[in-house]
């Protein structure tokens, strides 16, 4: 029975790397990129949401601190 010679490790690995990049290039051609206007609009929405949530957290923290300080002073 004849033995089938296996490719060496380097050739197998290099083939896989090349295949990966060919497939990557193919997939990147399918991507629909956002326009600069969409990116700006989405960025402003995210910044506004972060600010609103930050204000709510600050208000809750301020109220909780005031309540705890009042309770500690009342029982002290």
PDB file of N, CA, C and O in Angstrom:
ATOM      1  N   UNK A   1       0.831  -1.167   0.000  1.00  0.00           N
ATOM      2  CA  UNK A   1       0.000   0.000   0.000  1.00  0.00           C
ATOM      3  C   UNK A   1       0.887   1.245   0.000  1.00  0.00           C
ATOM      4  O   UNK A   1       1.829   1.351   0.786  1.00  0.00           O
ATOM      5  N   UNK A   2       0.578   2.167  -0.877  1.00  0.00           N
ATOM      6  CA  UNK A   2       1.384   3.380  -0.998  1.00  0.00           C
ATOM      7  C   UNK A   2       0.966   4.390   0.069  1.00  0.00           C
ATOM      8  O   UNK A   2      -0.216   4.597   0.345  1.00  0.00           O
ATOM      9  N   UNK A   3       1.967   4.993   0.641  1.00  0.00           N
ATOM     10  CA  UNK A   3       1.682   6.003   1.661  1.00  0.00           C
ATOM     11  C   UNK A   3       1.437   7.353   0.995  1.00  0.00           C
ATOM     12  O   UNK A   3       2.145   7.743   0.066  1.00  0.00           O
ATOM     13  N   UNK A   4       0.424   8.052   1.487  1.00  0.00           N
ATOM     14  CA  UNK A   4       0.138   9.384   0.979  1.00  0.00           C
ATOM     15  C   UNK A   4       0.910  10.368   1.845  1.00  0.00           C
ATOM     16  O   UNK A   4       0.741  10.428   3.063  1.00  0.00           O
ATOM     17  N   UNK A   5       1.753  11.127   1.182  1.00  0.00           N
ATOM     18  CA  UNK A   5       2.577  12.069   1.937  1.00  0.00           C
ATOM     19  C   UNK A   5       1.734  13.290   2.316  1.00  0.00           C
ATOM     20  O   UNK A   5       1.072  13.900   1.478  1.00  0.00           O
ATOM     21  N   UNK A   6       1.783  13.615   3.581  1.00  0.00           N
ATOM     22  CA  UNK A   6       1.048  14.743   4.127  1.00  0.00           C
ATOM     23  C   UNK A   6       1.855  16.021   3.906  1.00  0.00           C
ATOM     24  O   UNK A   6       3.077  16.030   4.054  1.00  0.00           O
ATOM     25  N   UNK A   7       1.143  17.119   3.543  1.00  0.00           N
ATOM     26  CA  UNK A   7       1.839  18.398   3.385  1.00  0.00           C
ATOM     27  C   UNK A   7       2.442  18.817   4.713  1.00  0.00           C
ATOM     28  O   UNK A   7       1.932  18.466   5.778  1.00  0.00           O
ATOM     29  N   UNK A   8       3.515  19.559   4.642  1.00  0.00           N
ATOM     30  CA  UNK A   8       4.128  19.983   5.889  1.00  0.00           C
ATOM     31  C   UNK A   8       3.281  21.050   6.574  1.00  0.00           C
ATOM     32  O   UNK A   8       2.379  21.638   5.977  1.00  0.00           O
ATOM     33  N   UNK A   9       3.592  21.274   7.812  1.00  0.00           N
ATOM     34  CA  UNK A   9       2.802  22.178   8.655  1.00  0.00           C
ATOM     35  C   UNK A   9       2.755  23.587   8.082  1.00  0.00           C
ATOM     36  O   UNK A   9       1.701  24.223   8.091  1.00  0.00           O
ATOM     37  N   UNK A  10       3.891  24.082   7.583  1.00  0.00           N
ATOM     38  CA  UNK A  10       3.954  25.440   7.064  1.00  0.00           C
ATOM     39  C   UNK A  10       3.026  25.631   5.869  1.00  0.00           C
ATOM     40  O   UNK A  10       2.323  26.639   5.794  1.00  0.00           O
ATOM     41  N   UNK A  11       3.012  24.694   4.948  1.00  0.00           N
ATOM     42  CA  UNK A  11       2.146  24.811   3.768  1.00  0.00           C
ATOM     43  C   UNK A  11       0.680  24.778   4.161  1.00  0.00           C
ATOM     44  O   UNK A  11      -0.121  25.544   3.626  1.00  0.00           O
ATOM     45  N   UNK A  12       0.320  23.906   5.085  1.00  0.00           N
ATOM     46  CA  UNK A  12      -1.086  23.836   5.536  1.00  0.00           C
ATOM     47  C   UNK A  12      -1.492  25.139   6.206  1.00  0.00           C
ATOM     48  O   UNK A  12      -2.554  25.690   5.916  1.00  0.00           O
ATOM     49  N   UNK A  13      -0.647  25.627   7.097  1.00  0.00           N
ATOM     50  CA  UNK A  13      -0.959  26.847   7.836  1.00  0.00           C
ATOM     51  C   UNK A  13      -1.017  28.044   6.892  1.00  0.00           C
ATOM     52  O   UNK A  13      -1.928  28.866   6.992  1.00  0.00           O
ATOM     53  N   UNK A  14      -0.056  28.149   5.979  1.00  0.00           N
ATOM     54  CA  UNK A  14      -0.041  29.267   5.039  1.00  0.00           C
ATOM     55  C   UNK A  14      -1.286  29.233   4.148  1.00  0.00           C
ATOM     56  O   UNK A  14      -1.849  30.280   3.829  1.00  0.00           O
ATOM     57  N   UNK A  15      -1.710  28.054   3.752  1.00  0.00           N
ATOM     58  CA  UNK A  15      -2.922  27.921   2.945  1.00  0.00           C
ATOM     59  C   UNK A  15      -4.151  28.395   3.701  1.00  0.00           C
ATOM     60  O   UNK A  15      -5.023  29.052   3.133  1.00  0.00           O
ATOM     61  N   UNK A  16      -4.218  28.061   4.987  1.00  0.00           N
ATOM     62  CA  UNK A  16      -5.355  28.507   5.802  1.00  0.00           C
ATOM     63  C   UNK A  16      -5.358  30.023   5.971  1.00  0.00           C
ATOM     64  O   UNK A  16      -6.412  30.656   5.908  1.00  0.00           O
ATOM     65  N   UNK A  17      -4.184  30.600   6.185  1.00  0.00           N
ATOM     66  CA  UNK A  17      -4.084  32.051   6.345  1.00  0.00           C
ATOM     67  C   UNK A  17      -4.524  32.748   5.051  1.00  0.00           C
ATOM     68  O   UNK A  17      -5.283  33.716   5.096  1.00  0.00           O
ATOM     69  N   UNK A  18      -4.058  32.267   3.924  1.00  0.00           N
ATOM     70  CA  UNK A  18      -4.438  32.868   2.642  1.00  0.00           C
ATOM     71  C   UNK A  18      -5.942  32.751   2.417  1.00  0.00           C
ATOM     72  O   UNK A  18      -6.579  33.705   1.970  1.00  0.00           O
ATOM     73  N   UNK A  19      -6.510  31.588   2.723  1.00  0.00           N
ATOM     74  CA  UNK A  19      -7.948  31.389   2.574  1.00  0.00           C
ATOM     75  C   UNK A  19      -8.717  32.356   3.472  1.00  0.00           C
ATOM     76  O   UNK A  19      -9.726  32.923   3.053  1.00  0.00           O
ATOM     77  N   UNK A  20      -8.244  32.547   4.706  1.00  0.00           N
ATOM     78  CA  UNK A  20      -8.896  33.464   5.632  1.00  0.00           C
ATOM     79  C   UNK A  20      -8.954  34.874   5.046  1.00  0.00           C
ATOM     80  O   UNK A  20     -10.004  35.516   5.076  1.00  0.00           O
ATOM     81  N   UNK A  21      -7.836  35.354   4.515  1.00  0.00           N
ATOM     82  CA  UNK A  21      -7.809  36.718   3.988  1.00  0.00           C
ATOM     83  C   UNK A  21      -8.624  36.853   2.704  1.00  0.00           C
ATOM     84  O   UNK A  21      -9.208  37.910   2.468  1.00  0.00           O
ATOM     85  N   UNK A  22      -8.681  35.814   1.868  1.00  0.00           N
ATOM     86  CA  UNK A  22      -9.539  35.855   0.679  1.00  0.00           C
ATOM     87  C   UNK A  22     -11.000  35.971   1.092  1.00  0.00           C
ATOM     88  O   UNK A  22     -11.749  36.762   0.519  1.00  0.00           O
ATOM     89  N   UNK A  23     -11.411  35.176   2.099  1.00  0.00           N
ATOM     90  CA  UNK A  23     -12.792  35.233   2.578  1.00  0.00           C
ATOM     91  C   UNK A  23     -13.083  36.564   3.258  1.00  0.00           C
ATOM     92  O   UNK A  23     -14.180  37.106   3.117  1.00  0.00           O
ATOM     93  N   UNK A  24     -12.115  37.093   3.993  1.00  0.00           N
ATOM     94  CA  UNK A  24     -12.274  38.389   4.649  1.00  0.00           C
ATOM     95  C   UNK A  24     -12.508  39.487   3.617  1.00  0.00           C
ATOM     96  O   UNK A  24     -13.395  40.323   3.792  1.00  0.00           O
ATOM     97  N   UNK A  25     -11.730  39.490   2.558  1.00  0.00           N
ATOM     98  CA  UNK A  25     -11.888  40.477   1.496  1.00  0.00           C
ATOM     99  C   UNK A  25     -13.267  40.352   0.854  1.00  0.00           C
ATOM    100  O   UNK A  25     -13.914  41.358   0.564  1.00  0.00           O
ATOM    101  N   UNK A  26     -13.705  39.139   0.637  1.00  0.00           N
ATOM    102  CA  UNK A  26     -15.024  38.902   0.052  1.00  0.00           C
ATOM    103  C   UNK A  26     -16.134  39.432   0.953  1.00  0.00           C
ATOM    104  O   UNK A  26     -17.085  40.045   0.469  1.00  0.00           O
ATOM    105  N   UNK A  27     -16.021  39.204   2.250  1.00  0.00           N
ATOM    106  CA  UNK A  27     -17.055  39.667   3.191  1.00  0.00           C
ATOM    107  C   UNK A  27     -17.051  41.185   3.328  1.00  0.00           C
ATOM    108  O   UNK A  27     -18.114  41.793   3.458  1.00  0.00           O
ATOM    109  N   UNK A  28     -15.871  41.810   3.301  1.00  0.00           N
ATOM    110  CA  UNK A  28     -15.795  43.262   3.428  1.00  0.00           C
ATOM    111  C   UNK A  28     -16.424  43.975   2.241  1.00  0.00           C
ATOM    112  O   UNK A  28     -16.858  45.120   2.371  1.00  0.00           O
ATOM    113  N   UNK A  29     -16.482  43.326   1.096  1.00  0.00           N
ATOM    114  CA  UNK A  29     -17.147  43.919  -0.063  1.00  0.00           C
ATOM    115  C   UNK A  29     -18.658  43.993   0.152  1.00  0.00           C
ATOM    116  O   UNK A  29     -19.330  44.802  -0.488  1.00  0.00           O
ATOM    117  N   UNK A  30     -19.197  43.167   1.037  1.00  0.00           N
ATOM    118  CA  UNK A  30     -20.640  43.122   1.288  1.00  0.00           C
ATOM    119  C   UNK A  30     -21.083  44.134   2.346  1.00  0.00           C
ATOM    120  O   UNK A  30     -22.282  44.350   2.526  1.00  0.00           O
ATOM    121  N   UNK A  31     -20.136  44.753   3.044  1.00  0.00           N
ATOM    122  CA  UNK A  31     -20.468  45.661   4.138  1.00  0.00           C
ATOM    123  C   UNK A  31     -21.043  46.956   3.575  1.00  0.00           C
ATOM    124  O   UNK A  31     -20.531  47.509   2.602  1.00  0.00           O
ATOM    125  N   UNK A  32     -22.119  47.430   4.205  1.00  0.00           N
ATOM    126  CA  UNK A  32     -22.686  48.727   3.851  1.00  0.00           C
ATOM    127  C   UNK A  32     -22.202  49.719   4.912  1.00  0.00           C
ATOM    128  O   UNK A  32     -22.605  49.650   6.073  1.00  0.00           O
ATOM    129  N   UNK A  33     -21.340  50.631   4.499  1.00  0.00           N
ATOM    130  CA  UNK A  33     -20.737  51.563   5.432  1.00  0.00           C
ATOM    131  C   UNK A  33     -21.658  52.745   5.662  1.00  0.00           C
ATOM    132  O   UNK A  33     -22.358  53.175   4.746  1.00  0.00           O
ATOM    133  N   UNK A  34     -21.663  53.272   6.871  1.00  0.00           N
ATOM    134  CA  UNK A  34     -22.480  54.426   7.222  1.00  0.00           C
ATOM    135  C   UNK A  34     -21.918  55.686   6.573  1.00  0.00           C
ATOM    136  O   UNK A  34     -20.716  55.800   6.330  1.00  0.00           O
ATOM    137  N   UNK A  35     -22.824  56.635   6.298  1.00  0.00           N
ATOM    138  CA  UNK A  35     -22.380  57.923   5.769  1.00  0.00           C
ATOM    139  C   UNK A  35     -21.887  58.777   6.932  1.00  0.00           C
ATOM    140  O   UNK A  35     -22.232  58.507   8.082  1.00  0.00           O
ATOM    141  N   UNK A  36     -21.088  59.800   6.652  1.00  0.00           N
ATOM    142  CA  UNK A  36     -20.633  60.684   7.736  1.00  0.00           C
ATOM    143  C   UNK A  36     -21.792  61.337   8.487  1.00  0.00           C
ATOM    144  O   UNK A  36     -21.702  61.554   9.695  1.00  0.00           O
ATOM    145  N   UNK A  37     -22.878  61.651   7.783  1.00  0.00           N
ATOM    146  CA  UNK A  37     -24.035  62.249   8.438  1.00  0.00           C
ATOM    147  C   UNK A  37     -24.672  61.267   9.424  1.00  0.00           C
ATOM    148  O   UNK A  37     -25.069  61.662  10.520  1.00  0.00           O
ATOM    149  N   UNK A  38     -24.772  59.997   9.043  1.00  0.00           N
ATOM    150  CA  UNK A  38     -25.332  58.989   9.942  1.00  0.00           C
ATOM    151  C   UNK A  38     -24.444  58.806  11.169  1.00  0.00           C
ATOM    152  O   UNK A  38     -24.939  58.670  12.287  1.00  0.00           O
ATOM    153  N   UNK A  39     -23.144  58.804  10.953  1.00  0.00           N
ATOM    154  CA  UNK A  39     -22.211  58.643  12.072  1.00  0.00           C
ATOM    155  C   UNK A  39     -22.341  59.814  13.039  1.00  0.00           C
ATOM    156  O   UNK A  39     -22.365  59.614  14.253  1.00  0.00           O
ATOM    157  N   UNK A  40     -22.426  61.035  12.512  1.00  0.00           N
ATOM    158  CA  UNK A  40     -22.570  62.217  13.351  1.00  0.00           C
ATOM    159  C   UNK A  40     -23.884  62.166  14.129  1.00  0.00           C
ATOM    160  O   UNK A  40     -23.905  62.438  15.330  1.00  0.00           O
ATOM    161  N   UNK A  41     -24.973  61.821  13.455  1.00  0.00           N
ATOM    162  CA  UNK A  41     -26.287  61.744  14.103  1.00  0.00           C
ATOM    163  C   UNK A  41     -26.267  60.707  15.227  1.00  0.00           C
ATOM    164  O   UNK A  41     -26.727  60.981  16.335  1.00  0.00           O
ATOM    165  N   UNK A  42     -25.740  59.530  14.943  1.00  0.00           N
ATOM    166  CA  UNK A  42     -25.689  58.471  15.956  1.00  0.00           C
ATOM    167  C   UNK A  42     -24.779  58.849  17.122  1.00  0.00           C
ATOM    168  O   UNK A  42     -25.078  58.528  18.272  1.00  0.00           O
ATOM    169  N   UNK A  43     -23.679  59.525  16.833  1.00  0.00           N
ATOM    170  CA  UNK A  43     -22.774  59.959  17.893  1.00  0.00           C
ATOM    171  C   UNK A  43     -23.458  60.959  18.808  1.00  0.00           C
ATOM    172  O   UNK A  43     -23.334  60.872  20.029  1.00  0.00           O
ATOM    173  N   UNK A  44     -24.182  61.909  18.225  1.00  0.00           N
ATOM    174  CA  UNK A  44     -24.889  62.904  19.031  1.00  0.00           C
ATOM    175  C   UNK A  44     -25.979  62.250  19.889  1.00  0.00           C
ATOM    176  O   UNK A  44     -26.197  62.658  21.030  1.00  0.00           O
ATOM    177  N   UNK A  45     -26.655  61.250  19.350  1.00  0.00           N
ATOM    178  CA  UNK A  45     -27.676  60.540  20.124  1.00  0.00           C
ATOM    179  C   UNK A  45     -27.033  59.838  21.316  1.00  0.00           C
ATOM    180  O   UNK A  45     -27.563  59.887  22.426  1.00  0.00           O
ATOM    181  N   UNK A  46     -25.898  59.188  21.089  1.00  0.00           N
ATOM    182  CA  UNK A  46     -25.211  58.485  22.177  1.00  0.00           C
ATOM    183  C   UNK A  46     -24.745  59.469  23.238  1.00  0.00           C
ATOM    184  O   UNK A  46     -24.905  59.207  24.430  1.00  0.00           O
ATOM    185  N   UNK A  47     -24.173  60.592  22.832  1.00  0.00           N
ATOM    186  CA  UNK A  47     -23.702  61.591  23.797  1.00  0.00           C
ATOM    187  C   UNK A  47     -24.875  62.130  24.612  1.00  0.00           C
ATOM    188  O   UNK A  47     -24.766  62.284  25.828  1.00  0.00           O
ATOM    189  N   UNK A  48     -25.997  62.416  23.948  1.00  0.00           N
ATOM    190  CA  UNK A  48     -27.176  62.924  24.656  1.00  0.00           C
ATOM    191  C   UNK A  48     -27.685  61.898  25.665  1.00  0.00           C
ATOM    192  O   UNK A  48     -28.023  62.258  26.793  1.00  0.00           O
ATOM    193  N   UNK A  49     -27.743  60.634  25.274  1.00  0.00           N
ATOM    194  CA  UNK A  49     -28.204  59.585  26.193  1.00  0.00           C
ATOM    195  C   UNK A  49     -27.266  59.451  27.390  1.00  0.00           C
ATOM    196  O   UNK A  49     -27.719  59.282  28.522  1.00  0.00           O
ATOM    197  N   UNK A  50     -25.976  59.525  27.144  1.00  0.00           N
ATOM    198  CA  UNK A  50     -24.999  59.430  28.237  1.00  0.00           C
ATOM    199  C   UNK A  50     -25.179  60.591  29.205  1.00  0.00           C
ATOM    200  O   UNK A  50     -25.115  60.401  30.419  1.00  0.00           O
ATOM    201  N   UNK A  51     -25.402  61.780  28.681  1.00  0.00           N
ATOM    202  CA  UNK A  51     -25.603  62.947  29.544  1.00  0.00           C
ATOM    203  C   UNK A  51     -26.882  62.811  30.367  1.00  0.00           C
ATOM    204  O   UNK A  51     -26.886  63.115  31.559  1.00  0.00           O
ATOM    205  N   UNK A  52     -27.965  62.357  29.740  1.00  0.00           N
ATOM    206  CA  UNK A  52     -29.232  62.204  30.463  1.00  0.00           C
ATOM    207  C   UNK A  52     -29.096  61.165  31.572  1.00  0.00           C
ATOM    208  O   UNK A  52     -29.529  61.400  32.700  1.00  0.00           O
ATOM    209  N   UNK A  53     -28.505  60.036  31.262  1.00  0.00           N
ATOM    210  CA  UNK A  53     -28.314  59.001  32.279  1.00  0.00           C
ATOM    211  C   UNK A  53     -27.383  59.506  33.375  1.00  0.00           C
ATOM    212  O   UNK A  53     -27.602  59.217  34.551  1.00  0.00           O
ATOM    213  N   UNK A  54     -26.357  60.251  33.010  1.00  0.00           N
ATOM    214  CA  UNK A  54     -25.449  60.816  34.001  1.00  0.00           C
ATOM    215  C   UNK A  54     -26.153  61.769  34.951  1.00  0.00           C
ATOM    216  O   UNK A  54     -25.879  61.770  36.151  1.00  0.00           O
ATOM    217  N   UNK A  55     -27.059  62.578  34.420  1.00  0.00           N
ATOM    218  CA  UNK A  55     -27.813  63.502  35.274  1.00  0.00           C
ATOM    219  C   UNK A  55     -28.714  62.725  36.221  1.00  0.00           C
ATOM    220  O   UNK A  55     -28.813  63.068  37.400  1.00  0.00           O
ATOM    221  N   UNK A  56     -29.378  61.677  35.720  1.00  0.00           N
ATOM    222  CA  UNK A  56     -30.227  60.869  36.602  1.00  0.00           C
ATOM    223  C   UNK A  56     -29.413  60.195  37.706  1.00  0.00           C
ATOM    224  O   UNK A  56     -29.847  60.155  38.857  1.00  0.00           O
ATOM    225  N   UNK A  57     -28.255  59.673  37.368  1.00  0.00           N
ATOM    226  CA  UNK A  57     -27.409  59.034  38.383  1.00  0.00           C
ATOM    227  C   UNK A  57     -26.933  60.068  39.399  1.00  0.00           C
ATOM    228  O   UNK A  57     -26.924  59.804  40.601  1.00  0.00           O
ATOM    229  N   UNK A  58     -26.536  61.251  38.912  1.00  0.00           N
ATOM    230  CA  UNK A  58     -26.098  62.305  39.816  1.00  0.00           C
ATOM    231  C   UNK A  58     -27.234  62.706  40.762  1.00  0.00           C
ATOM    232  O   UNK A  58     -27.015  62.871  41.962  1.00  0.00           O
ATOM    233  N   UNK A  59     -28.450  62.861  40.220  1.00  0.00           N
ATOM    234  CA  UNK A  59     -29.589  63.267  41.052  1.00  0.00           C
ATOM    235  C   UNK A  59     -29.895  62.201  42.097  1.00  0.00           C
ATOM    236  O   UNK A  59     -30.142  62.529  43.257  1.00  0.00           O
ATOM    237  N   UNK A  60     -29.883  60.925  41.702  1.00  0.00           N
ATOM    238  CA  UNK A  60     -30.133  59.851  42.657  1.00  0.00           C
ATOM    239  C   UNK A  60     -29.052  59.828  43.725  1.00  0.00           C
ATOM    240  O   UNK A  60     -29.352  59.678  44.910  1.00  0.00           O
ATOM    241  N   UNK A  61     -27.810  59.975  43.322  1.00  0.00           N
ATOM    242  CA  UNK A  61     -26.702  59.968  44.276  1.00  0.00           C
ATOM    243  C   UNK A  61     -26.824  61.138  45.255  1.00  0.00           C
ATOM    244  O   UNK A  61     -26.617  60.966  46.456  1.00  0.00           O
ATOM    245  N   UNK A  62     -27.157  62.316  44.748  1.00  0.00           N
ATOM    246  CA  UNK A  62     -27.318  63.492  45.599  1.00  0.00           C
ATOM    247  C   UNK A  62     -28.457  63.281  46.599  1.00  0.00           C
ATOM    248  O   UNK A  62     -28.320  63.595  47.782  1.00  0.00           O
ATOM    249  N   UNK A  63     -29.591  62.742  46.110  1.00  0.00           N
ATOM    250  CA  UNK A  63     -30.740  62.504  46.999  1.00  0.00           C
ATOM    251  C   UNK A  63     -30.408  61.446  48.047  1.00  0.00           C
ATOM    252  O   UNK A  63     -30.767  61.597  49.215  1.00  0.00           O
ATOM    253  N   UNK A  64     -29.730  60.381  47.640  1.00  0.00           N
ATOM    254  CA  UNK A  64     -29.370  59.322  48.582  1.00  0.00           C
ATOM    255  C   UNK A  64     -28.384  59.849  49.626  1.00  0.00           C
ATOM    256  O   UNK A  64     -28.506  59.536  50.810  1.00  0.00           O
ATOM    257  N   UNK A  65     -27.428  60.633  49.197  1.00  0.00           N
ATOM    258  CA  UNK A  65     -26.459  61.209  50.135  1.00  0.00           C
ATOM    259  C   UNK A  65     -27.161  62.131  51.127  1.00  0.00           C
ATOM    260  O   UNK A  65     -26.876  62.091  52.324  1.00  0.00           O
ATOM    261  N   UNK A  66     -28.069  62.950  50.637  1.00  0.00           N
ATOM    262  CA  UNK A  66     -28.812  63.855  51.521  1.00  0.00           C
ATOM    263  C   UNK A  66     -29.642  63.058  52.524  1.00  0.00           C
ATOM    264  O   UNK A  66     -29.670  63.386  53.710  1.00  0.00           O
ATOM    265  N   UNK A  67     -30.318  62.010  52.048  1.00  0.00           N
ATOM    266  CA  UNK A  67     -31.144  61.187  52.932  1.00  0.00           C
ATOM    267  C   UNK A  67     -30.303  60.486  53.993  1.00  0.00           C
ATOM    268  O   UNK A  67     -30.672  60.481  55.167  1.00  0.00           O
ATOM    269  N   UNK A  68     -29.192  59.904  53.601  1.00  0.00           N
ATOM    270  CA  UNK A  68     -28.332  59.194  54.549  1.00  0.00           C
ATOM    271  C   UNK A  68     -27.735  60.167  55.562  1.00  0.00           C
ATOM    272  O   UNK A  68     -27.688  59.869  56.756  1.00  0.00           O
ATOM    273  N   UNK A  69     -27.282  61.318  55.097  1.00  0.00           N
ATOM    274  CA  UNK A  69     -26.721  62.322  56.006  1.00  0.00           C
ATOM    275  C   UNK A  69     -27.775  62.786  57.006  1.00  0.00           C
ATOM    276  O   UNK A  69     -27.481  62.948  58.190  1.00  0.00           O
ATOM    277  N   UNK A  70     -29.000  62.998  56.533  1.00  0.00           N
ATOM    278  CA  UNK A  70     -30.086  63.414  57.421  1.00  0.00           C
ATOM    279  C   UNK A  70     -30.396  62.356  58.459  1.00  0.00           C
ATOM    280  O   UNK A  70     -30.592  62.680  59.630  1.00  0.00           O
ATOM    281  N   UNK A  71     -30.444  61.082  58.050  1.00  0.00           N
ATOM    282  CA  UNK A  71     -30.720  59.999  58.993  1.00  0.00           C
ATOM    283  C   UNK A  71     -29.597  59.851  60.011  1.00  0.00           C
ATOM    284  O   UNK A  71     -29.858  59.626  61.192  1.00  0.00           O
ATOM    285  N   UNK A  72     -28.359  59.975  59.567  1.00  0.00           N
ATOM    286  CA  UNK A  72     -27.232  59.849  60.495  1.00  0.00           C
ATOM    287  C   UNK A  72     -27.263  61.001  61.512  1.00  0.00           C
ATOM    288  O   UNK A  72     -27.044  60.780  62.703  1.00  0.00           O
ATOM    289  N   UNK A  73     -27.528  62.203  61.053  1.00  0.00           N
ATOM    290  CA  UNK A  73     -27.593  63.351  61.970  1.00  0.00           C
ATOM    291  C   UNK A  73     -28.803  63.248  62.921  1.00  0.00           C
ATOM    292  O   UNK A  73     -28.725  63.688  64.068  1.00  0.00           O
ATOM    293  N   UNK A  74     -29.897  62.679  62.452  1.00  0.00           N
ATOM    294  CA  UNK A  74     -31.084  62.562  63.285  1.00  0.00           C
ATOM    295  C   UNK A  74     -30.865  61.570  64.435  1.00  0.00           C
ATOM    296  O   UNK A  74     -31.364  61.787  65.539  1.00  0.00           O
ATOM    297  N   UNK A  75     -30.142  60.511  64.189  1.00  0.00           N
ATOM    298  CA  UNK A  75     -29.920  59.471  65.206  1.00  0.00           C
ATOM    299  C   UNK A  75     -28.599  59.617  65.943  1.00  0.00           C
ATOM    300  O   UNK A  75     -28.276  58.797  66.803  1.00  0.00           O
ATOM    301  N   UNK A  76     -27.862  60.608  65.632  1.00  0.00           N
ATOM    302  CA  UNK A  76     -26.555  60.788  66.252  1.00  0.00           C
ATOM    303  C   UNK A  76     -26.617  61.609  67.483  1.00  0.00           C
ATOM    304  O   UNK A  76     -25.590  61.848  68.119  1.00  0.00           O
TER     305      UNK A  76
END
